[in-house]
């Protein structure tokens, strides 16, 4: 194993860029191109990917730090492939040779300026060097024909898989035509717009040579430049400002688009009036509170903020991305799906006895058999026998889709939050296969190594509390699925067998279902059938 120091790569010459997120932790396994940190400057937010596979040993940064190219991010333990990677890295700076070429259109335009000798010139402004990325999406065009630009004003906003960035105007002028539109894909050198640049600025460079003969002409030259000052009057006459006129970073602009907010109406509290993410949240909160006074029908009043510090010491911690995503999904599912939950206790005494008898064979196979594989098998048979549970409603509520496959999700509690890996074709797999697969997926979930495709396509979900405790709970349906099974802690209880009370191992189950697709009688029949399968596991082979 080799220890490699991973540093901040070239970030377009930017310095002292703020670290706004650290996406890994010590001990985490990362794959090549997995995000390590997220940076944000005044003009762009960008993810810094891992250049190779490995295990994170130590992180040398924290959120809020300022970094530049070459700043150490972390130490990575690799499997010896580092040397090969290091040999390739010197080749990476090769594209740097293109940097001098990026401003090429400007020198050409500058060469035309002396010929114009003070008259306006028309220049084509192109996409500068964007770190070698090709076919980058144009997600916002911030100008239009007639817009007066100052140097540094945003012309367009680009977004790649790893970063969003604003492209500033290299000089002041008036936009005569725009060559791109939202949705276009551009690369370095692609024309953005035609800019009419005042030629008065051009003589400023040759002026020192003419200063000796007569200083008199020098004074009118600067005066000629302010002569363009009335232009702002024309700008003031333009319609309401566009989002491109707002001082905000790409990440904020993207969030505003996702939330459907007009950036021109959001007051900025950052330096120089910069709009920040907290400003968007405050703006939405203000809108909700404004409307909360006249709530009726399905309106939901917001929960008021409370200053908990007034009651005693507190410690506020930010939620992880996964936690926030889970919370949003749970709220969406709970609000959109009319839940009904039925409860039952299943006698699994014989199942547990059979499972105990498999211990020696389990040791030989190297696979531990828990109750879960039997639950998976029983649920798969129940889903096939009661197809309403193996279905989904279309988003318009007009149709129901019956699935010809049986994929079952398993809710797994991990240090990062709740994830649901999916086991496919459960009805076609043996208890041994299911035992091995559930154990592997659960471990990969805890190690955060699951791929997105491995958490999609479930027909039904099992949420098991195992030995954590509890007699029952109401699991929330993972829409667009129409049902979910909750499993609580097994306990030994006295059960009347017709002659006496005998100790039996009882497993509490709770079945939540979407009452739009399933009624109580359907759920009762499903639950009864599932109970029979688990009580007498010989039925699993019928």
C-alpha positions in Angstrom: 0.0 0.0 0.0 1.2 3.5 -0.8 0.3 6.8 0.9 -0.4 9.7 -1.5 -1.0 13.3 -0.7 -3.9 14.7 -2.8 -3.7 18.4 -3.4 -6.0 21.0 -5.0 -5.6 20.9 -8.8 -5.4 23.9 -11.1 -8.6 25.9 -10.5 -8.3 28.4 -13.2 -5.8 30.6 -11.4 -8.2 31.4 -8.6 -6.6 31.8 -5.1 -7.9 31.7 -1.6 -11.1 29.9 -2.7 -13.4 28.9 0.2 -14.1 25.2 1.1 -17.9 25.0 1.4 -18.2 21.2 1.8 -16.0 18.2 2.7 -17.6 15.1 1.1 -15.5 12.4 2.6 -14.3 11.3 6.1 -11.2 9.5 7.4 -11.6 5.8 6.8 -13.8 6.3 3.7 -13.1 4.3 0.6 -13.2 6.6 -2.5 -13.2 5.7 -6.2 -11.6 7.7 -8.9 -13.7 10.8 -9.7 -15.6 10.7 -6.4 -16.0 14.2 -5.0 -13.5 15.0 -2.2 -14.4 18.7 -1.5 -16.5 21.5 -2.9 -15.1 24.9 -3.4 -16.8 28.2 -4.1 -15.3 31.5 -5.4 -17.1 34.7 -6.4 -17.6 33.3 -9.9 -17.9 29.6 -9.6 -18.6 26.6 -7.4 -16.7 23.4 -8.2 -16.3 19.9 -7.0 -12.7 18.5 -6.6 -12.7 14.8 -7.7 -10.3 12.1 -6.4 -7.6 11.4 -9.0 -7.5 7.7 -8.0 -9.0 4.9 -5.8 -8.0 4.6 -2.2 -8.8 4.9 1.5 -8.8 8.3 3.2 -6.3 8.3 6.0 -6.3 12.0 7.1 -8.1 15.2 6.0 -6.1 18.4 6.4 -8.9 20.9 5.6 -12.1 22.0 7.2 -15.2 23.8 6.0 -14.4 27.5 5.8 -10.7 27.2 4.9 -9.3 29.1 2.0 -7.2 27.1 -0.5 -5.3 27.6 -3.8 -3.9 25.2 -6.4 -1.4 22.9 -4.5 -3.1 23.1 -1.1 -3.1 19.7 0.5 -6.6 18.2 0.8 -6.0 14.8 2.3 -3.8 11.7 2.5 -4.9 8.7 0.5 -3.8 5.1 0.9 -3.7 3.5 -2.5 -3.0 0.0 -3.8 0.3 0.9 -5.4 -1.2 2.5 -8.5 0.0 5.8 -7.3 3.3 5.7 -9.2 1.6 5.2 -12.5 -0.8 8.0 -11.7 2.2 10.3 -10.8 3.8 9.6 -14.1 0.7 10.6 -16.0 0.2 13.9 -14.0 3.1 15.8 -15.6 1.1 15.4 -18.8 -1.8 17.2 -17.3 -0.3 20.7 -17.4 0.0 20.3 -21.2 -3.4 22.0 -21.7 -1.9 24.9 -19.7 -0.2 25.8 -23.0 -3.6 26.7 -24.3 -4.1 29.4 -21.6 -2.1 32.0 -23.7 -4.3 31.1 -26.6 -7.5 31.8 -24.7 -7.2 35.6 -24.9 -6.3 35.3 -28.6 -9.5 37.0 -29.8 -8.7 40.0 -27.6 -5.2 40.8 -29.0 -6.7 40.5 -32.5 -9.4 43.0 -31.5 -6.8 45.2 -29.9 -4.9 45.2 -33.2 -8.0 46.6 -34.9 -8.4 49.4 -32.3 -5.5 51.6 -33.5 -6.9 51.4 -37.0 -10.3 52.7 -35.7 -8.5 55.5 -33.8 -11.3 56.3 -31.3 -14.3 55.0 -33.3 -16.3 52.1 -31.8 -15.2 48.6 -32.9 -17.2 45.3 -33.0 -15.5 42.4 -31.3 -16.6 38.8 -31.0 -16.3 37.6 -27.4 -15.6 33.9 -27.1 -15.7 31.3 -24.3 -12.3 31.4 -22.4 -10.4 28.5 -21.1 -12.8 26.5 -18.9 -10.3 23.9 -17.6 -10.3 21.8 -20.7 -14.0 20.9 -20.4 -15.9 20.4 -23.7 -19.6 20.6 -24.5 -20.5 22.4 -21.3 -24.2 23.4 -20.9 -25.3 27.0 -21.1 -27.7 27.2 -18.1 -28.3 31.0 -18.2 -27.8 33.9 -20.6 -27.5 37.0 -18.5 -27.5 39.6 -21.3 -29.4 40.6 -24.4 -28.9 42.8 -27.4 -28.6 46.4 -26.3 -27.3 45.6 -22.8 -24.5 47.8 -21.6 -21.7 45.7 -20.0 -19.0 46.8 -17.6 -15.8 44.8 -17.4 -16.4 41.7 -15.2 -20.2 41.7 -15.7 -21.6 38.2 -16.1 -22.4 37.3 -19.8 -23.5 33.6 -19.4 -23.4 30.9 -16.8 -22.1 27.4 -17.7 -22.5 24.1 -15.8 -20.6 20.9 -16.2 -20.8 17.7 -14.2 -18.4 19.0 -11.6 -18.9 22.8 -11.6 -21.0 25.8 -12.5 -19.2 29.0 -13.5 -20.0 32.5 -14.7 -18.3 33.8 -17.7 -17.5 37.6 -17.2 -17.1 40.2 -19.9 -13.4 40.8 -20.6 -14.1 44.5 -21.3 -16.8 47.1 -21.2 -19.2 47.7 -24.2 -22.7 47.4 -25.6 -24.0 44.0 -26.6 -25.0 44.0 -30.3 -26.0 40.3 -30.7 -26.0 37.2 -28.6 -24.7 34.0 -30.3 -25.8 31.4 -27.7 -29.0 30.5 -25.9 -29.9 28.5 -22.8 -29.5 24.7 -23.4 -26.6 25.2 -25.9 -23.4 23.2 -25.4 -20.2 25.2 -25.8 -16.4 24.7 -25.5 -13.4 27.0 -25.4 -13.4 29.4 -28.3 -17.2 29.3 -29.0 -18.6 32.7 -29.8 -20.8 34.1 -27.0 -21.7 37.6 -28.3 -20.7 40.6 -30.4 -19.6 43.5 -28.3 -19.3 47.1 -29.5 -16.3 48.5 -27.7 -15.6 52.2 -27.6 -12.4 53.0 -29.4 -11.6 55.8 -27.1 -9.9 53.4 -24.7 -7.5 52.2 -27.3 -5.4 55.4 -27.7 -4.6 55.3 -23.9 -1.7 52.9 -24.6 0.0 54.9 -27.4 -0.6 58.1 -25.5 2.8 58.3 -23.7 4.6 58.5 -27.0 2.5 61.5 -28.0 2.9 63.2 -24.6 6.2 64.9 -25.5 5.0 67.0 -28.5 2.0 68.5 -26.8 0.2 67.6 -23.6 -2.9 69.5 -24.8 -4.4 66.6 -26.8 -4.0 64.3 -23.7 -6.7 66.1 -21.8 -9.4 65.8 -24.3 -8.8 62.0 -24.6 -9.9 61.2 -21.1 -12.8 63.6 -21.5 -13.9 61.7 -24.5 -14.2 58.5 -22.5 -16.6 59.9 -19.9 -18.6 61.2 -22.9 -20.0 57.6 -23.0 -21.3 58.2 -19.4 -24.9 59.0 -20.7 -25.1 55.3 -21.6 -26.3 54.5 -18.0 -29.3 56.7 -18.6 -30.3 54.4 -21.5 -29.7 51.4 -19.1 -31.9 53.0 -16.5 -34.6 53.2 -19.2 -34.4 49.4 -19.7 -37.1 47.2 -18.2 -36.8 45.6 -14.8 -33.4 44.0 -14.0 -32.8 40.4 -15.0 -31.3 37.7 -12.8 -28.0 38.3 -14.6 -27.9 41.7 -13.0 -27.9 40.2 -9.5 -24.7 39.7 -7.6 -24.8 35.9 -6.7 -22.7 32.8 -7.2 -23.5 29.9 -9.5 -24.6 27.6 -6.7 -27.1 30.3 -5.5 -28.4 30.9 -9.0 -28.9 27.1 -9.5 -30.8 26.8 -6.2 -33.0 29.8 -7.1 -33.9 28.2 -10.4 -34.7 24.9 -8.7 -36.9 26.8 -6.1 -38.6 28.9 -8.8 -37.4 32.2 -7.3 -36.9 35.5 -9.0 -33.4 36.5 -7.9 -34.1 40.2 -8.6 -36.6 40.1 -5.7 -34.3 38.5 -3.2 -32.4 41.0 -0.9 -28.7 40.0 -0.5 -27.0 40.2 2.9 -23.6 39.2 1.8 -20.6 41.4 1.1 -21.5 44.1 -1.5 -25.1 42.9 -1.4 -24.2 39.4 -2.6 -27.2 37.0 -2.5 -26.4 33.9 -0.5 -28.2 30.6 0.1 -29.4 31.7 3.5 -31.0 34.7 1.7 -33.0 32.4 -0.5 -34.2 30.4 2.6 -35.1 33.6 4.4 -37.0 34.9 1.4 -39.1 31.7 1.1 -39.7 31.7 4.8 -41.0 35.2 4.6 -43.3 34.3 1.8 -44.7 31.3 3.7 -45.2 33.4 6.9 -46.9 36.1 4.9 -49.4 33.6 3.6 -49.8 31.7 6.9 -52.3 34.3 8.2 -54.9 33.1 5.7 -54.4 29.4 5.8 -57.3 27.2 4.8 -58.0 23.9 3.1 -54.8 22.0 2.6 -52.5 24.8 3.6 -50.0 23.8 6.2 -48.8 26.5 8.7 -45.0 26.6 9.2 -43.4 25.5 12.5 -42.2 28.7 14.1 -38.5 29.1 14.9 -37.6 28.8 18.6 -34.5 30.2 20.3 -33.7 27.1 22.3 -30.6 28.8 23.8 -32.9 30.8 26.1 -33.7 27.6 28.0 -30.2 26.2 28.4 -27.0 25.2 26.6 -27.4 23.9 23.0 -25.2 22.4 20.3 -26.4 23.0 16.7 -25.0 20.6 14.1 -25.7 20.7 10.3 -27.7 17.8 8.8 -25.8 15.6 6.3 -26.9 15.6 2.7 -28.3 12.1 3.0 -30.3 13.0 6.1 -31.8 16.0 4.4 -32.6 14.0 1.3 -34.3 11.3 3.4 -36.3 13.9 5.4 -37.5 15.5 2.2 -38.5 12.1 0.7 -40.3 11.0 3.9 -42.3 14.3 4.1 -43.2 14.0 0.4 -44.4 10.4 0.8 -46.3 11.1 4.0 -48.1 14.1 2.5 -49.0 12.5 -0.8 -49.9 8.9 0.2 -52.9 8.1 2.4 -51.3 5.7 4.8 -53.1 2.8 6.6 -51.2 0.4 8.8 -52.3 -3.0 10.0 -50.5 -5.0 12.8 -50.1 -8.7 13.5 -47.9 -11.1 15.5 -46.5 -14.0 13.6 -45.6 -17.3 15.3 -42.1 -18.0 14.0 -41.2 -20.7 16.5 -40.7 -23.4 13.8 -38.9 -21.0 11.5 -36.4 -20.2 14.2 -35.9 -23.9 15.1 -35.2 -24.6 11.4 -32.8 -21.6 11.2 -30.9 -22.9 14.3 -30.5 -26.3 12.7 -28.7 -24.6 9.8 -25.8 -23.3 11.9 -23.3 -26.0 11.0 -24.0 -25.7 7.3 -23.9 -21.9 7.6 -20.4 -22.1 9.0 -19.3 -24.4 6.2 -20.7 -22.0 3.6 -19.4 -19.0 5.4 -22.9 -17.4 5.3 -24.9 -16.4 8.3 -28.6 -17.0 8.0 -30.8 -14.4 9.7 -34.6 -14.3 9.7 -34.5 -11.7 6.8 -34.0 -14.2 3.9 -37.1 -16.0 5.0 -39.0 -12.8 5.2 -37.8 -11.9 1.7 -38.9 -15.3 0.3 -42.3 -15.1 2.0 -42.9 -11.5 0.9 -41.9 -12.5 -2.7 -44.6 -15.2 -2.7 -47.2 -13.0 -1.2 -46.5 -10.2 -3.8 -47.0 -12.7 -6.6 -50.2 -14.1 -5.0 -51.5 -10.6 -4.4 -50.4 -8.4 -7.4 -52.0 -5.2 -6.1 -49.1 -5.0 -3.7 -46.6 -5.5 -6.5 -47.8 -2.4 -8.4 -47.5 1.4 -8.6 -50.0 4.1 -9.4 -49.1 6.4 -12.3 -48.4 10.0 -11.3 -51.8 11.2 -12.7 -53.7 8.6 -10.7 -55.4 7.3 -13.8 -53.7 3.9 -14.1 -52.1 1.2 -12.0 -48.9 -0.6 -13.2 -48.6 -4.3 -12.3 -45.0 -5.5 -12.3 -43.9 -8.8 -13.6 -40.7 -8.8 -11.5 -40.1 -9.0 -7.7 -37.4 -6.6 -6.5 -37.5 -5.9 -2.7 -35.7 -3.0 -0.9 -34.1 -3.3 2.5 -33.9 -0.2 4.7 -30.4 -0.1 6.2 -29.3 2.2 9.0 -25.9 3.6 8.4 -23.7 6.3 10.1 -24.5 8.7 7.3 -28.3 8.0 7.4 -31.0 5.7 6.0 -30.4 4.0 2.7 -32.4 1.3 0.9 -30.4 -1.1 -1.3 -32.6 -3.3 -3.6 -32.3 -7.1 -4.0 -33.5 -8.1 -7.5 -35.5 -11.1 -8.6 -36.1 -12.3 -5.0 -38.6 -14.9 -6.1 -35.8 -16.7 -8.1 -33.2 -16.9 -5.4 -32.6 -19.4 -2.6 -32.4 -18.6 1.1 -28.6 -19.1 0.9 -28.3 -16.6 -2.0 -30.5 -14.1 -0.3 -28.5 -14.5 2.9 -25.2 -13.7 1.1 -26.7 -10.8 -0.9 -28.4 -9.1 2.0 -25.3 -9.2 4.1 -23.1 -7.9 1.3 -25.5 -5.1 0.4 -26.0 -4.0 4.0 -22.2 -3.8 4.5 -21.7 -1.9 1.3 -24.4 0.5 2.4 -22.6 1.1 5.7 -19.4 1.7 3.8 -21.1 4.1 1.4 -20.1 2.0 -1.6 -23.6 1.5 -3.1 -24.2 2.7 -6.7 -27.3 4.7 -7.5 -28.7 1.8 -9.6 -28.5 -0.5 -6.6 -31.0 1.7 -4.8 -33.6 1.9 -7.5 -36.4 -0.3 -8.9 -37.9 -1.8 -5.7 -41.5 -3.1 -5.8 -41.8 -3.4 -2.0 -39.6 -2.5 1.0 -38.8 -4.3 4.3 -37.8 -2.1 7.3 -36.5 -4.2 10.1 -35.7 -2.9 13.6 -34.3 -6.3 14.5 -33.2 -6.4 18.1 -33.2 -2.6 18.5 -36.6 -3.0 20.3 -40.2 -1.9 20.1 -43.5 -3.7 19.8 -44.5 -2.1 16.5 -44.2 1.1 14.4 -45.8 2.7 11.3 -43.3 2.6 8.5 -43.7 5.3 5.8 -44.3 4.0 2.3 -41.4 4.5 -0.2 -43.5 5.9 -3.1 -44.1 5.0 -5.9 -44.3 1.7 -4.1 -47.7 1.0 -2.5 -46.7 -0.9 0.6 -43.9 -1.5 3.1 -43.5 -4.1 5.9 -42.2 -3.1 9.3 -40.5 -5.8 11.4 -40.1 -5.3 15.2 -38.3 -7.2 18.0 -39.1 -11.0 18.4 -40.2 -12.0 21.8 -41.3 -15.1 23.6 -45.0 -15.0 24.6 -47.5 -17.5 26.1 -49.9 -18.6 23.4 -53.0 -20.8 24.0 -52.9 -23.9 21.9 -56.3 -25.3 22.9 -55.1 -27.1 25.9 -52.6 -24.8 27.6 -50.5 -21.7 27.3 -47.2 -22.6 25.6 -44.2 -20.4 25.0 -44.0 -19.3 21.4 -41.6 -17.0 19.5 -43.7 -14.2 18.2 -42.6 -11.6 15.6 -44.5 -8.3 15.4 -45.2 -7.1 11.9 -46.7 -3.9 10.7 -48.0 -3.4 7.1 -48.4 0.1 5.8 -50.2 0.5 2.5 -51.4 3.2 0.0 -55.2 3.3 0.5 -55.6 4.6 -3.1 -54.4 1.3 -4.5 -55.2 -1.1 -1.7 -58.2 -1.5 0.5 -58.4 -3.1 4.0 -59.7 -6.4 2.7 -56.8 -6.7 0.2 -54.4 -6.0 3.1 -56.1 -8.5 5.3 -55.7 -11.3 2.8 -52.1 -10.4 2.1 -51.2 -10.3 5.8 -53.0 -13.6 6.4 -51.1 -15.3 3.6 -47.8 -13.9 4.7 -48.5 -15.1 8.3 -49.2 -18.6 7.0 -46.0 -18.7 5.0 -43.8 -17.6 8.0 -45.6 -19.8 10.5 -45.1 -23.0 8.4 -42.1 -22.4 6.2 -42.8 -25.7 4.3 -45.3 -23.6 2.4 -42.4 -21.7 0.9 -41.6 -24.6 -1.4 -45.2 -25.2 -2.6 
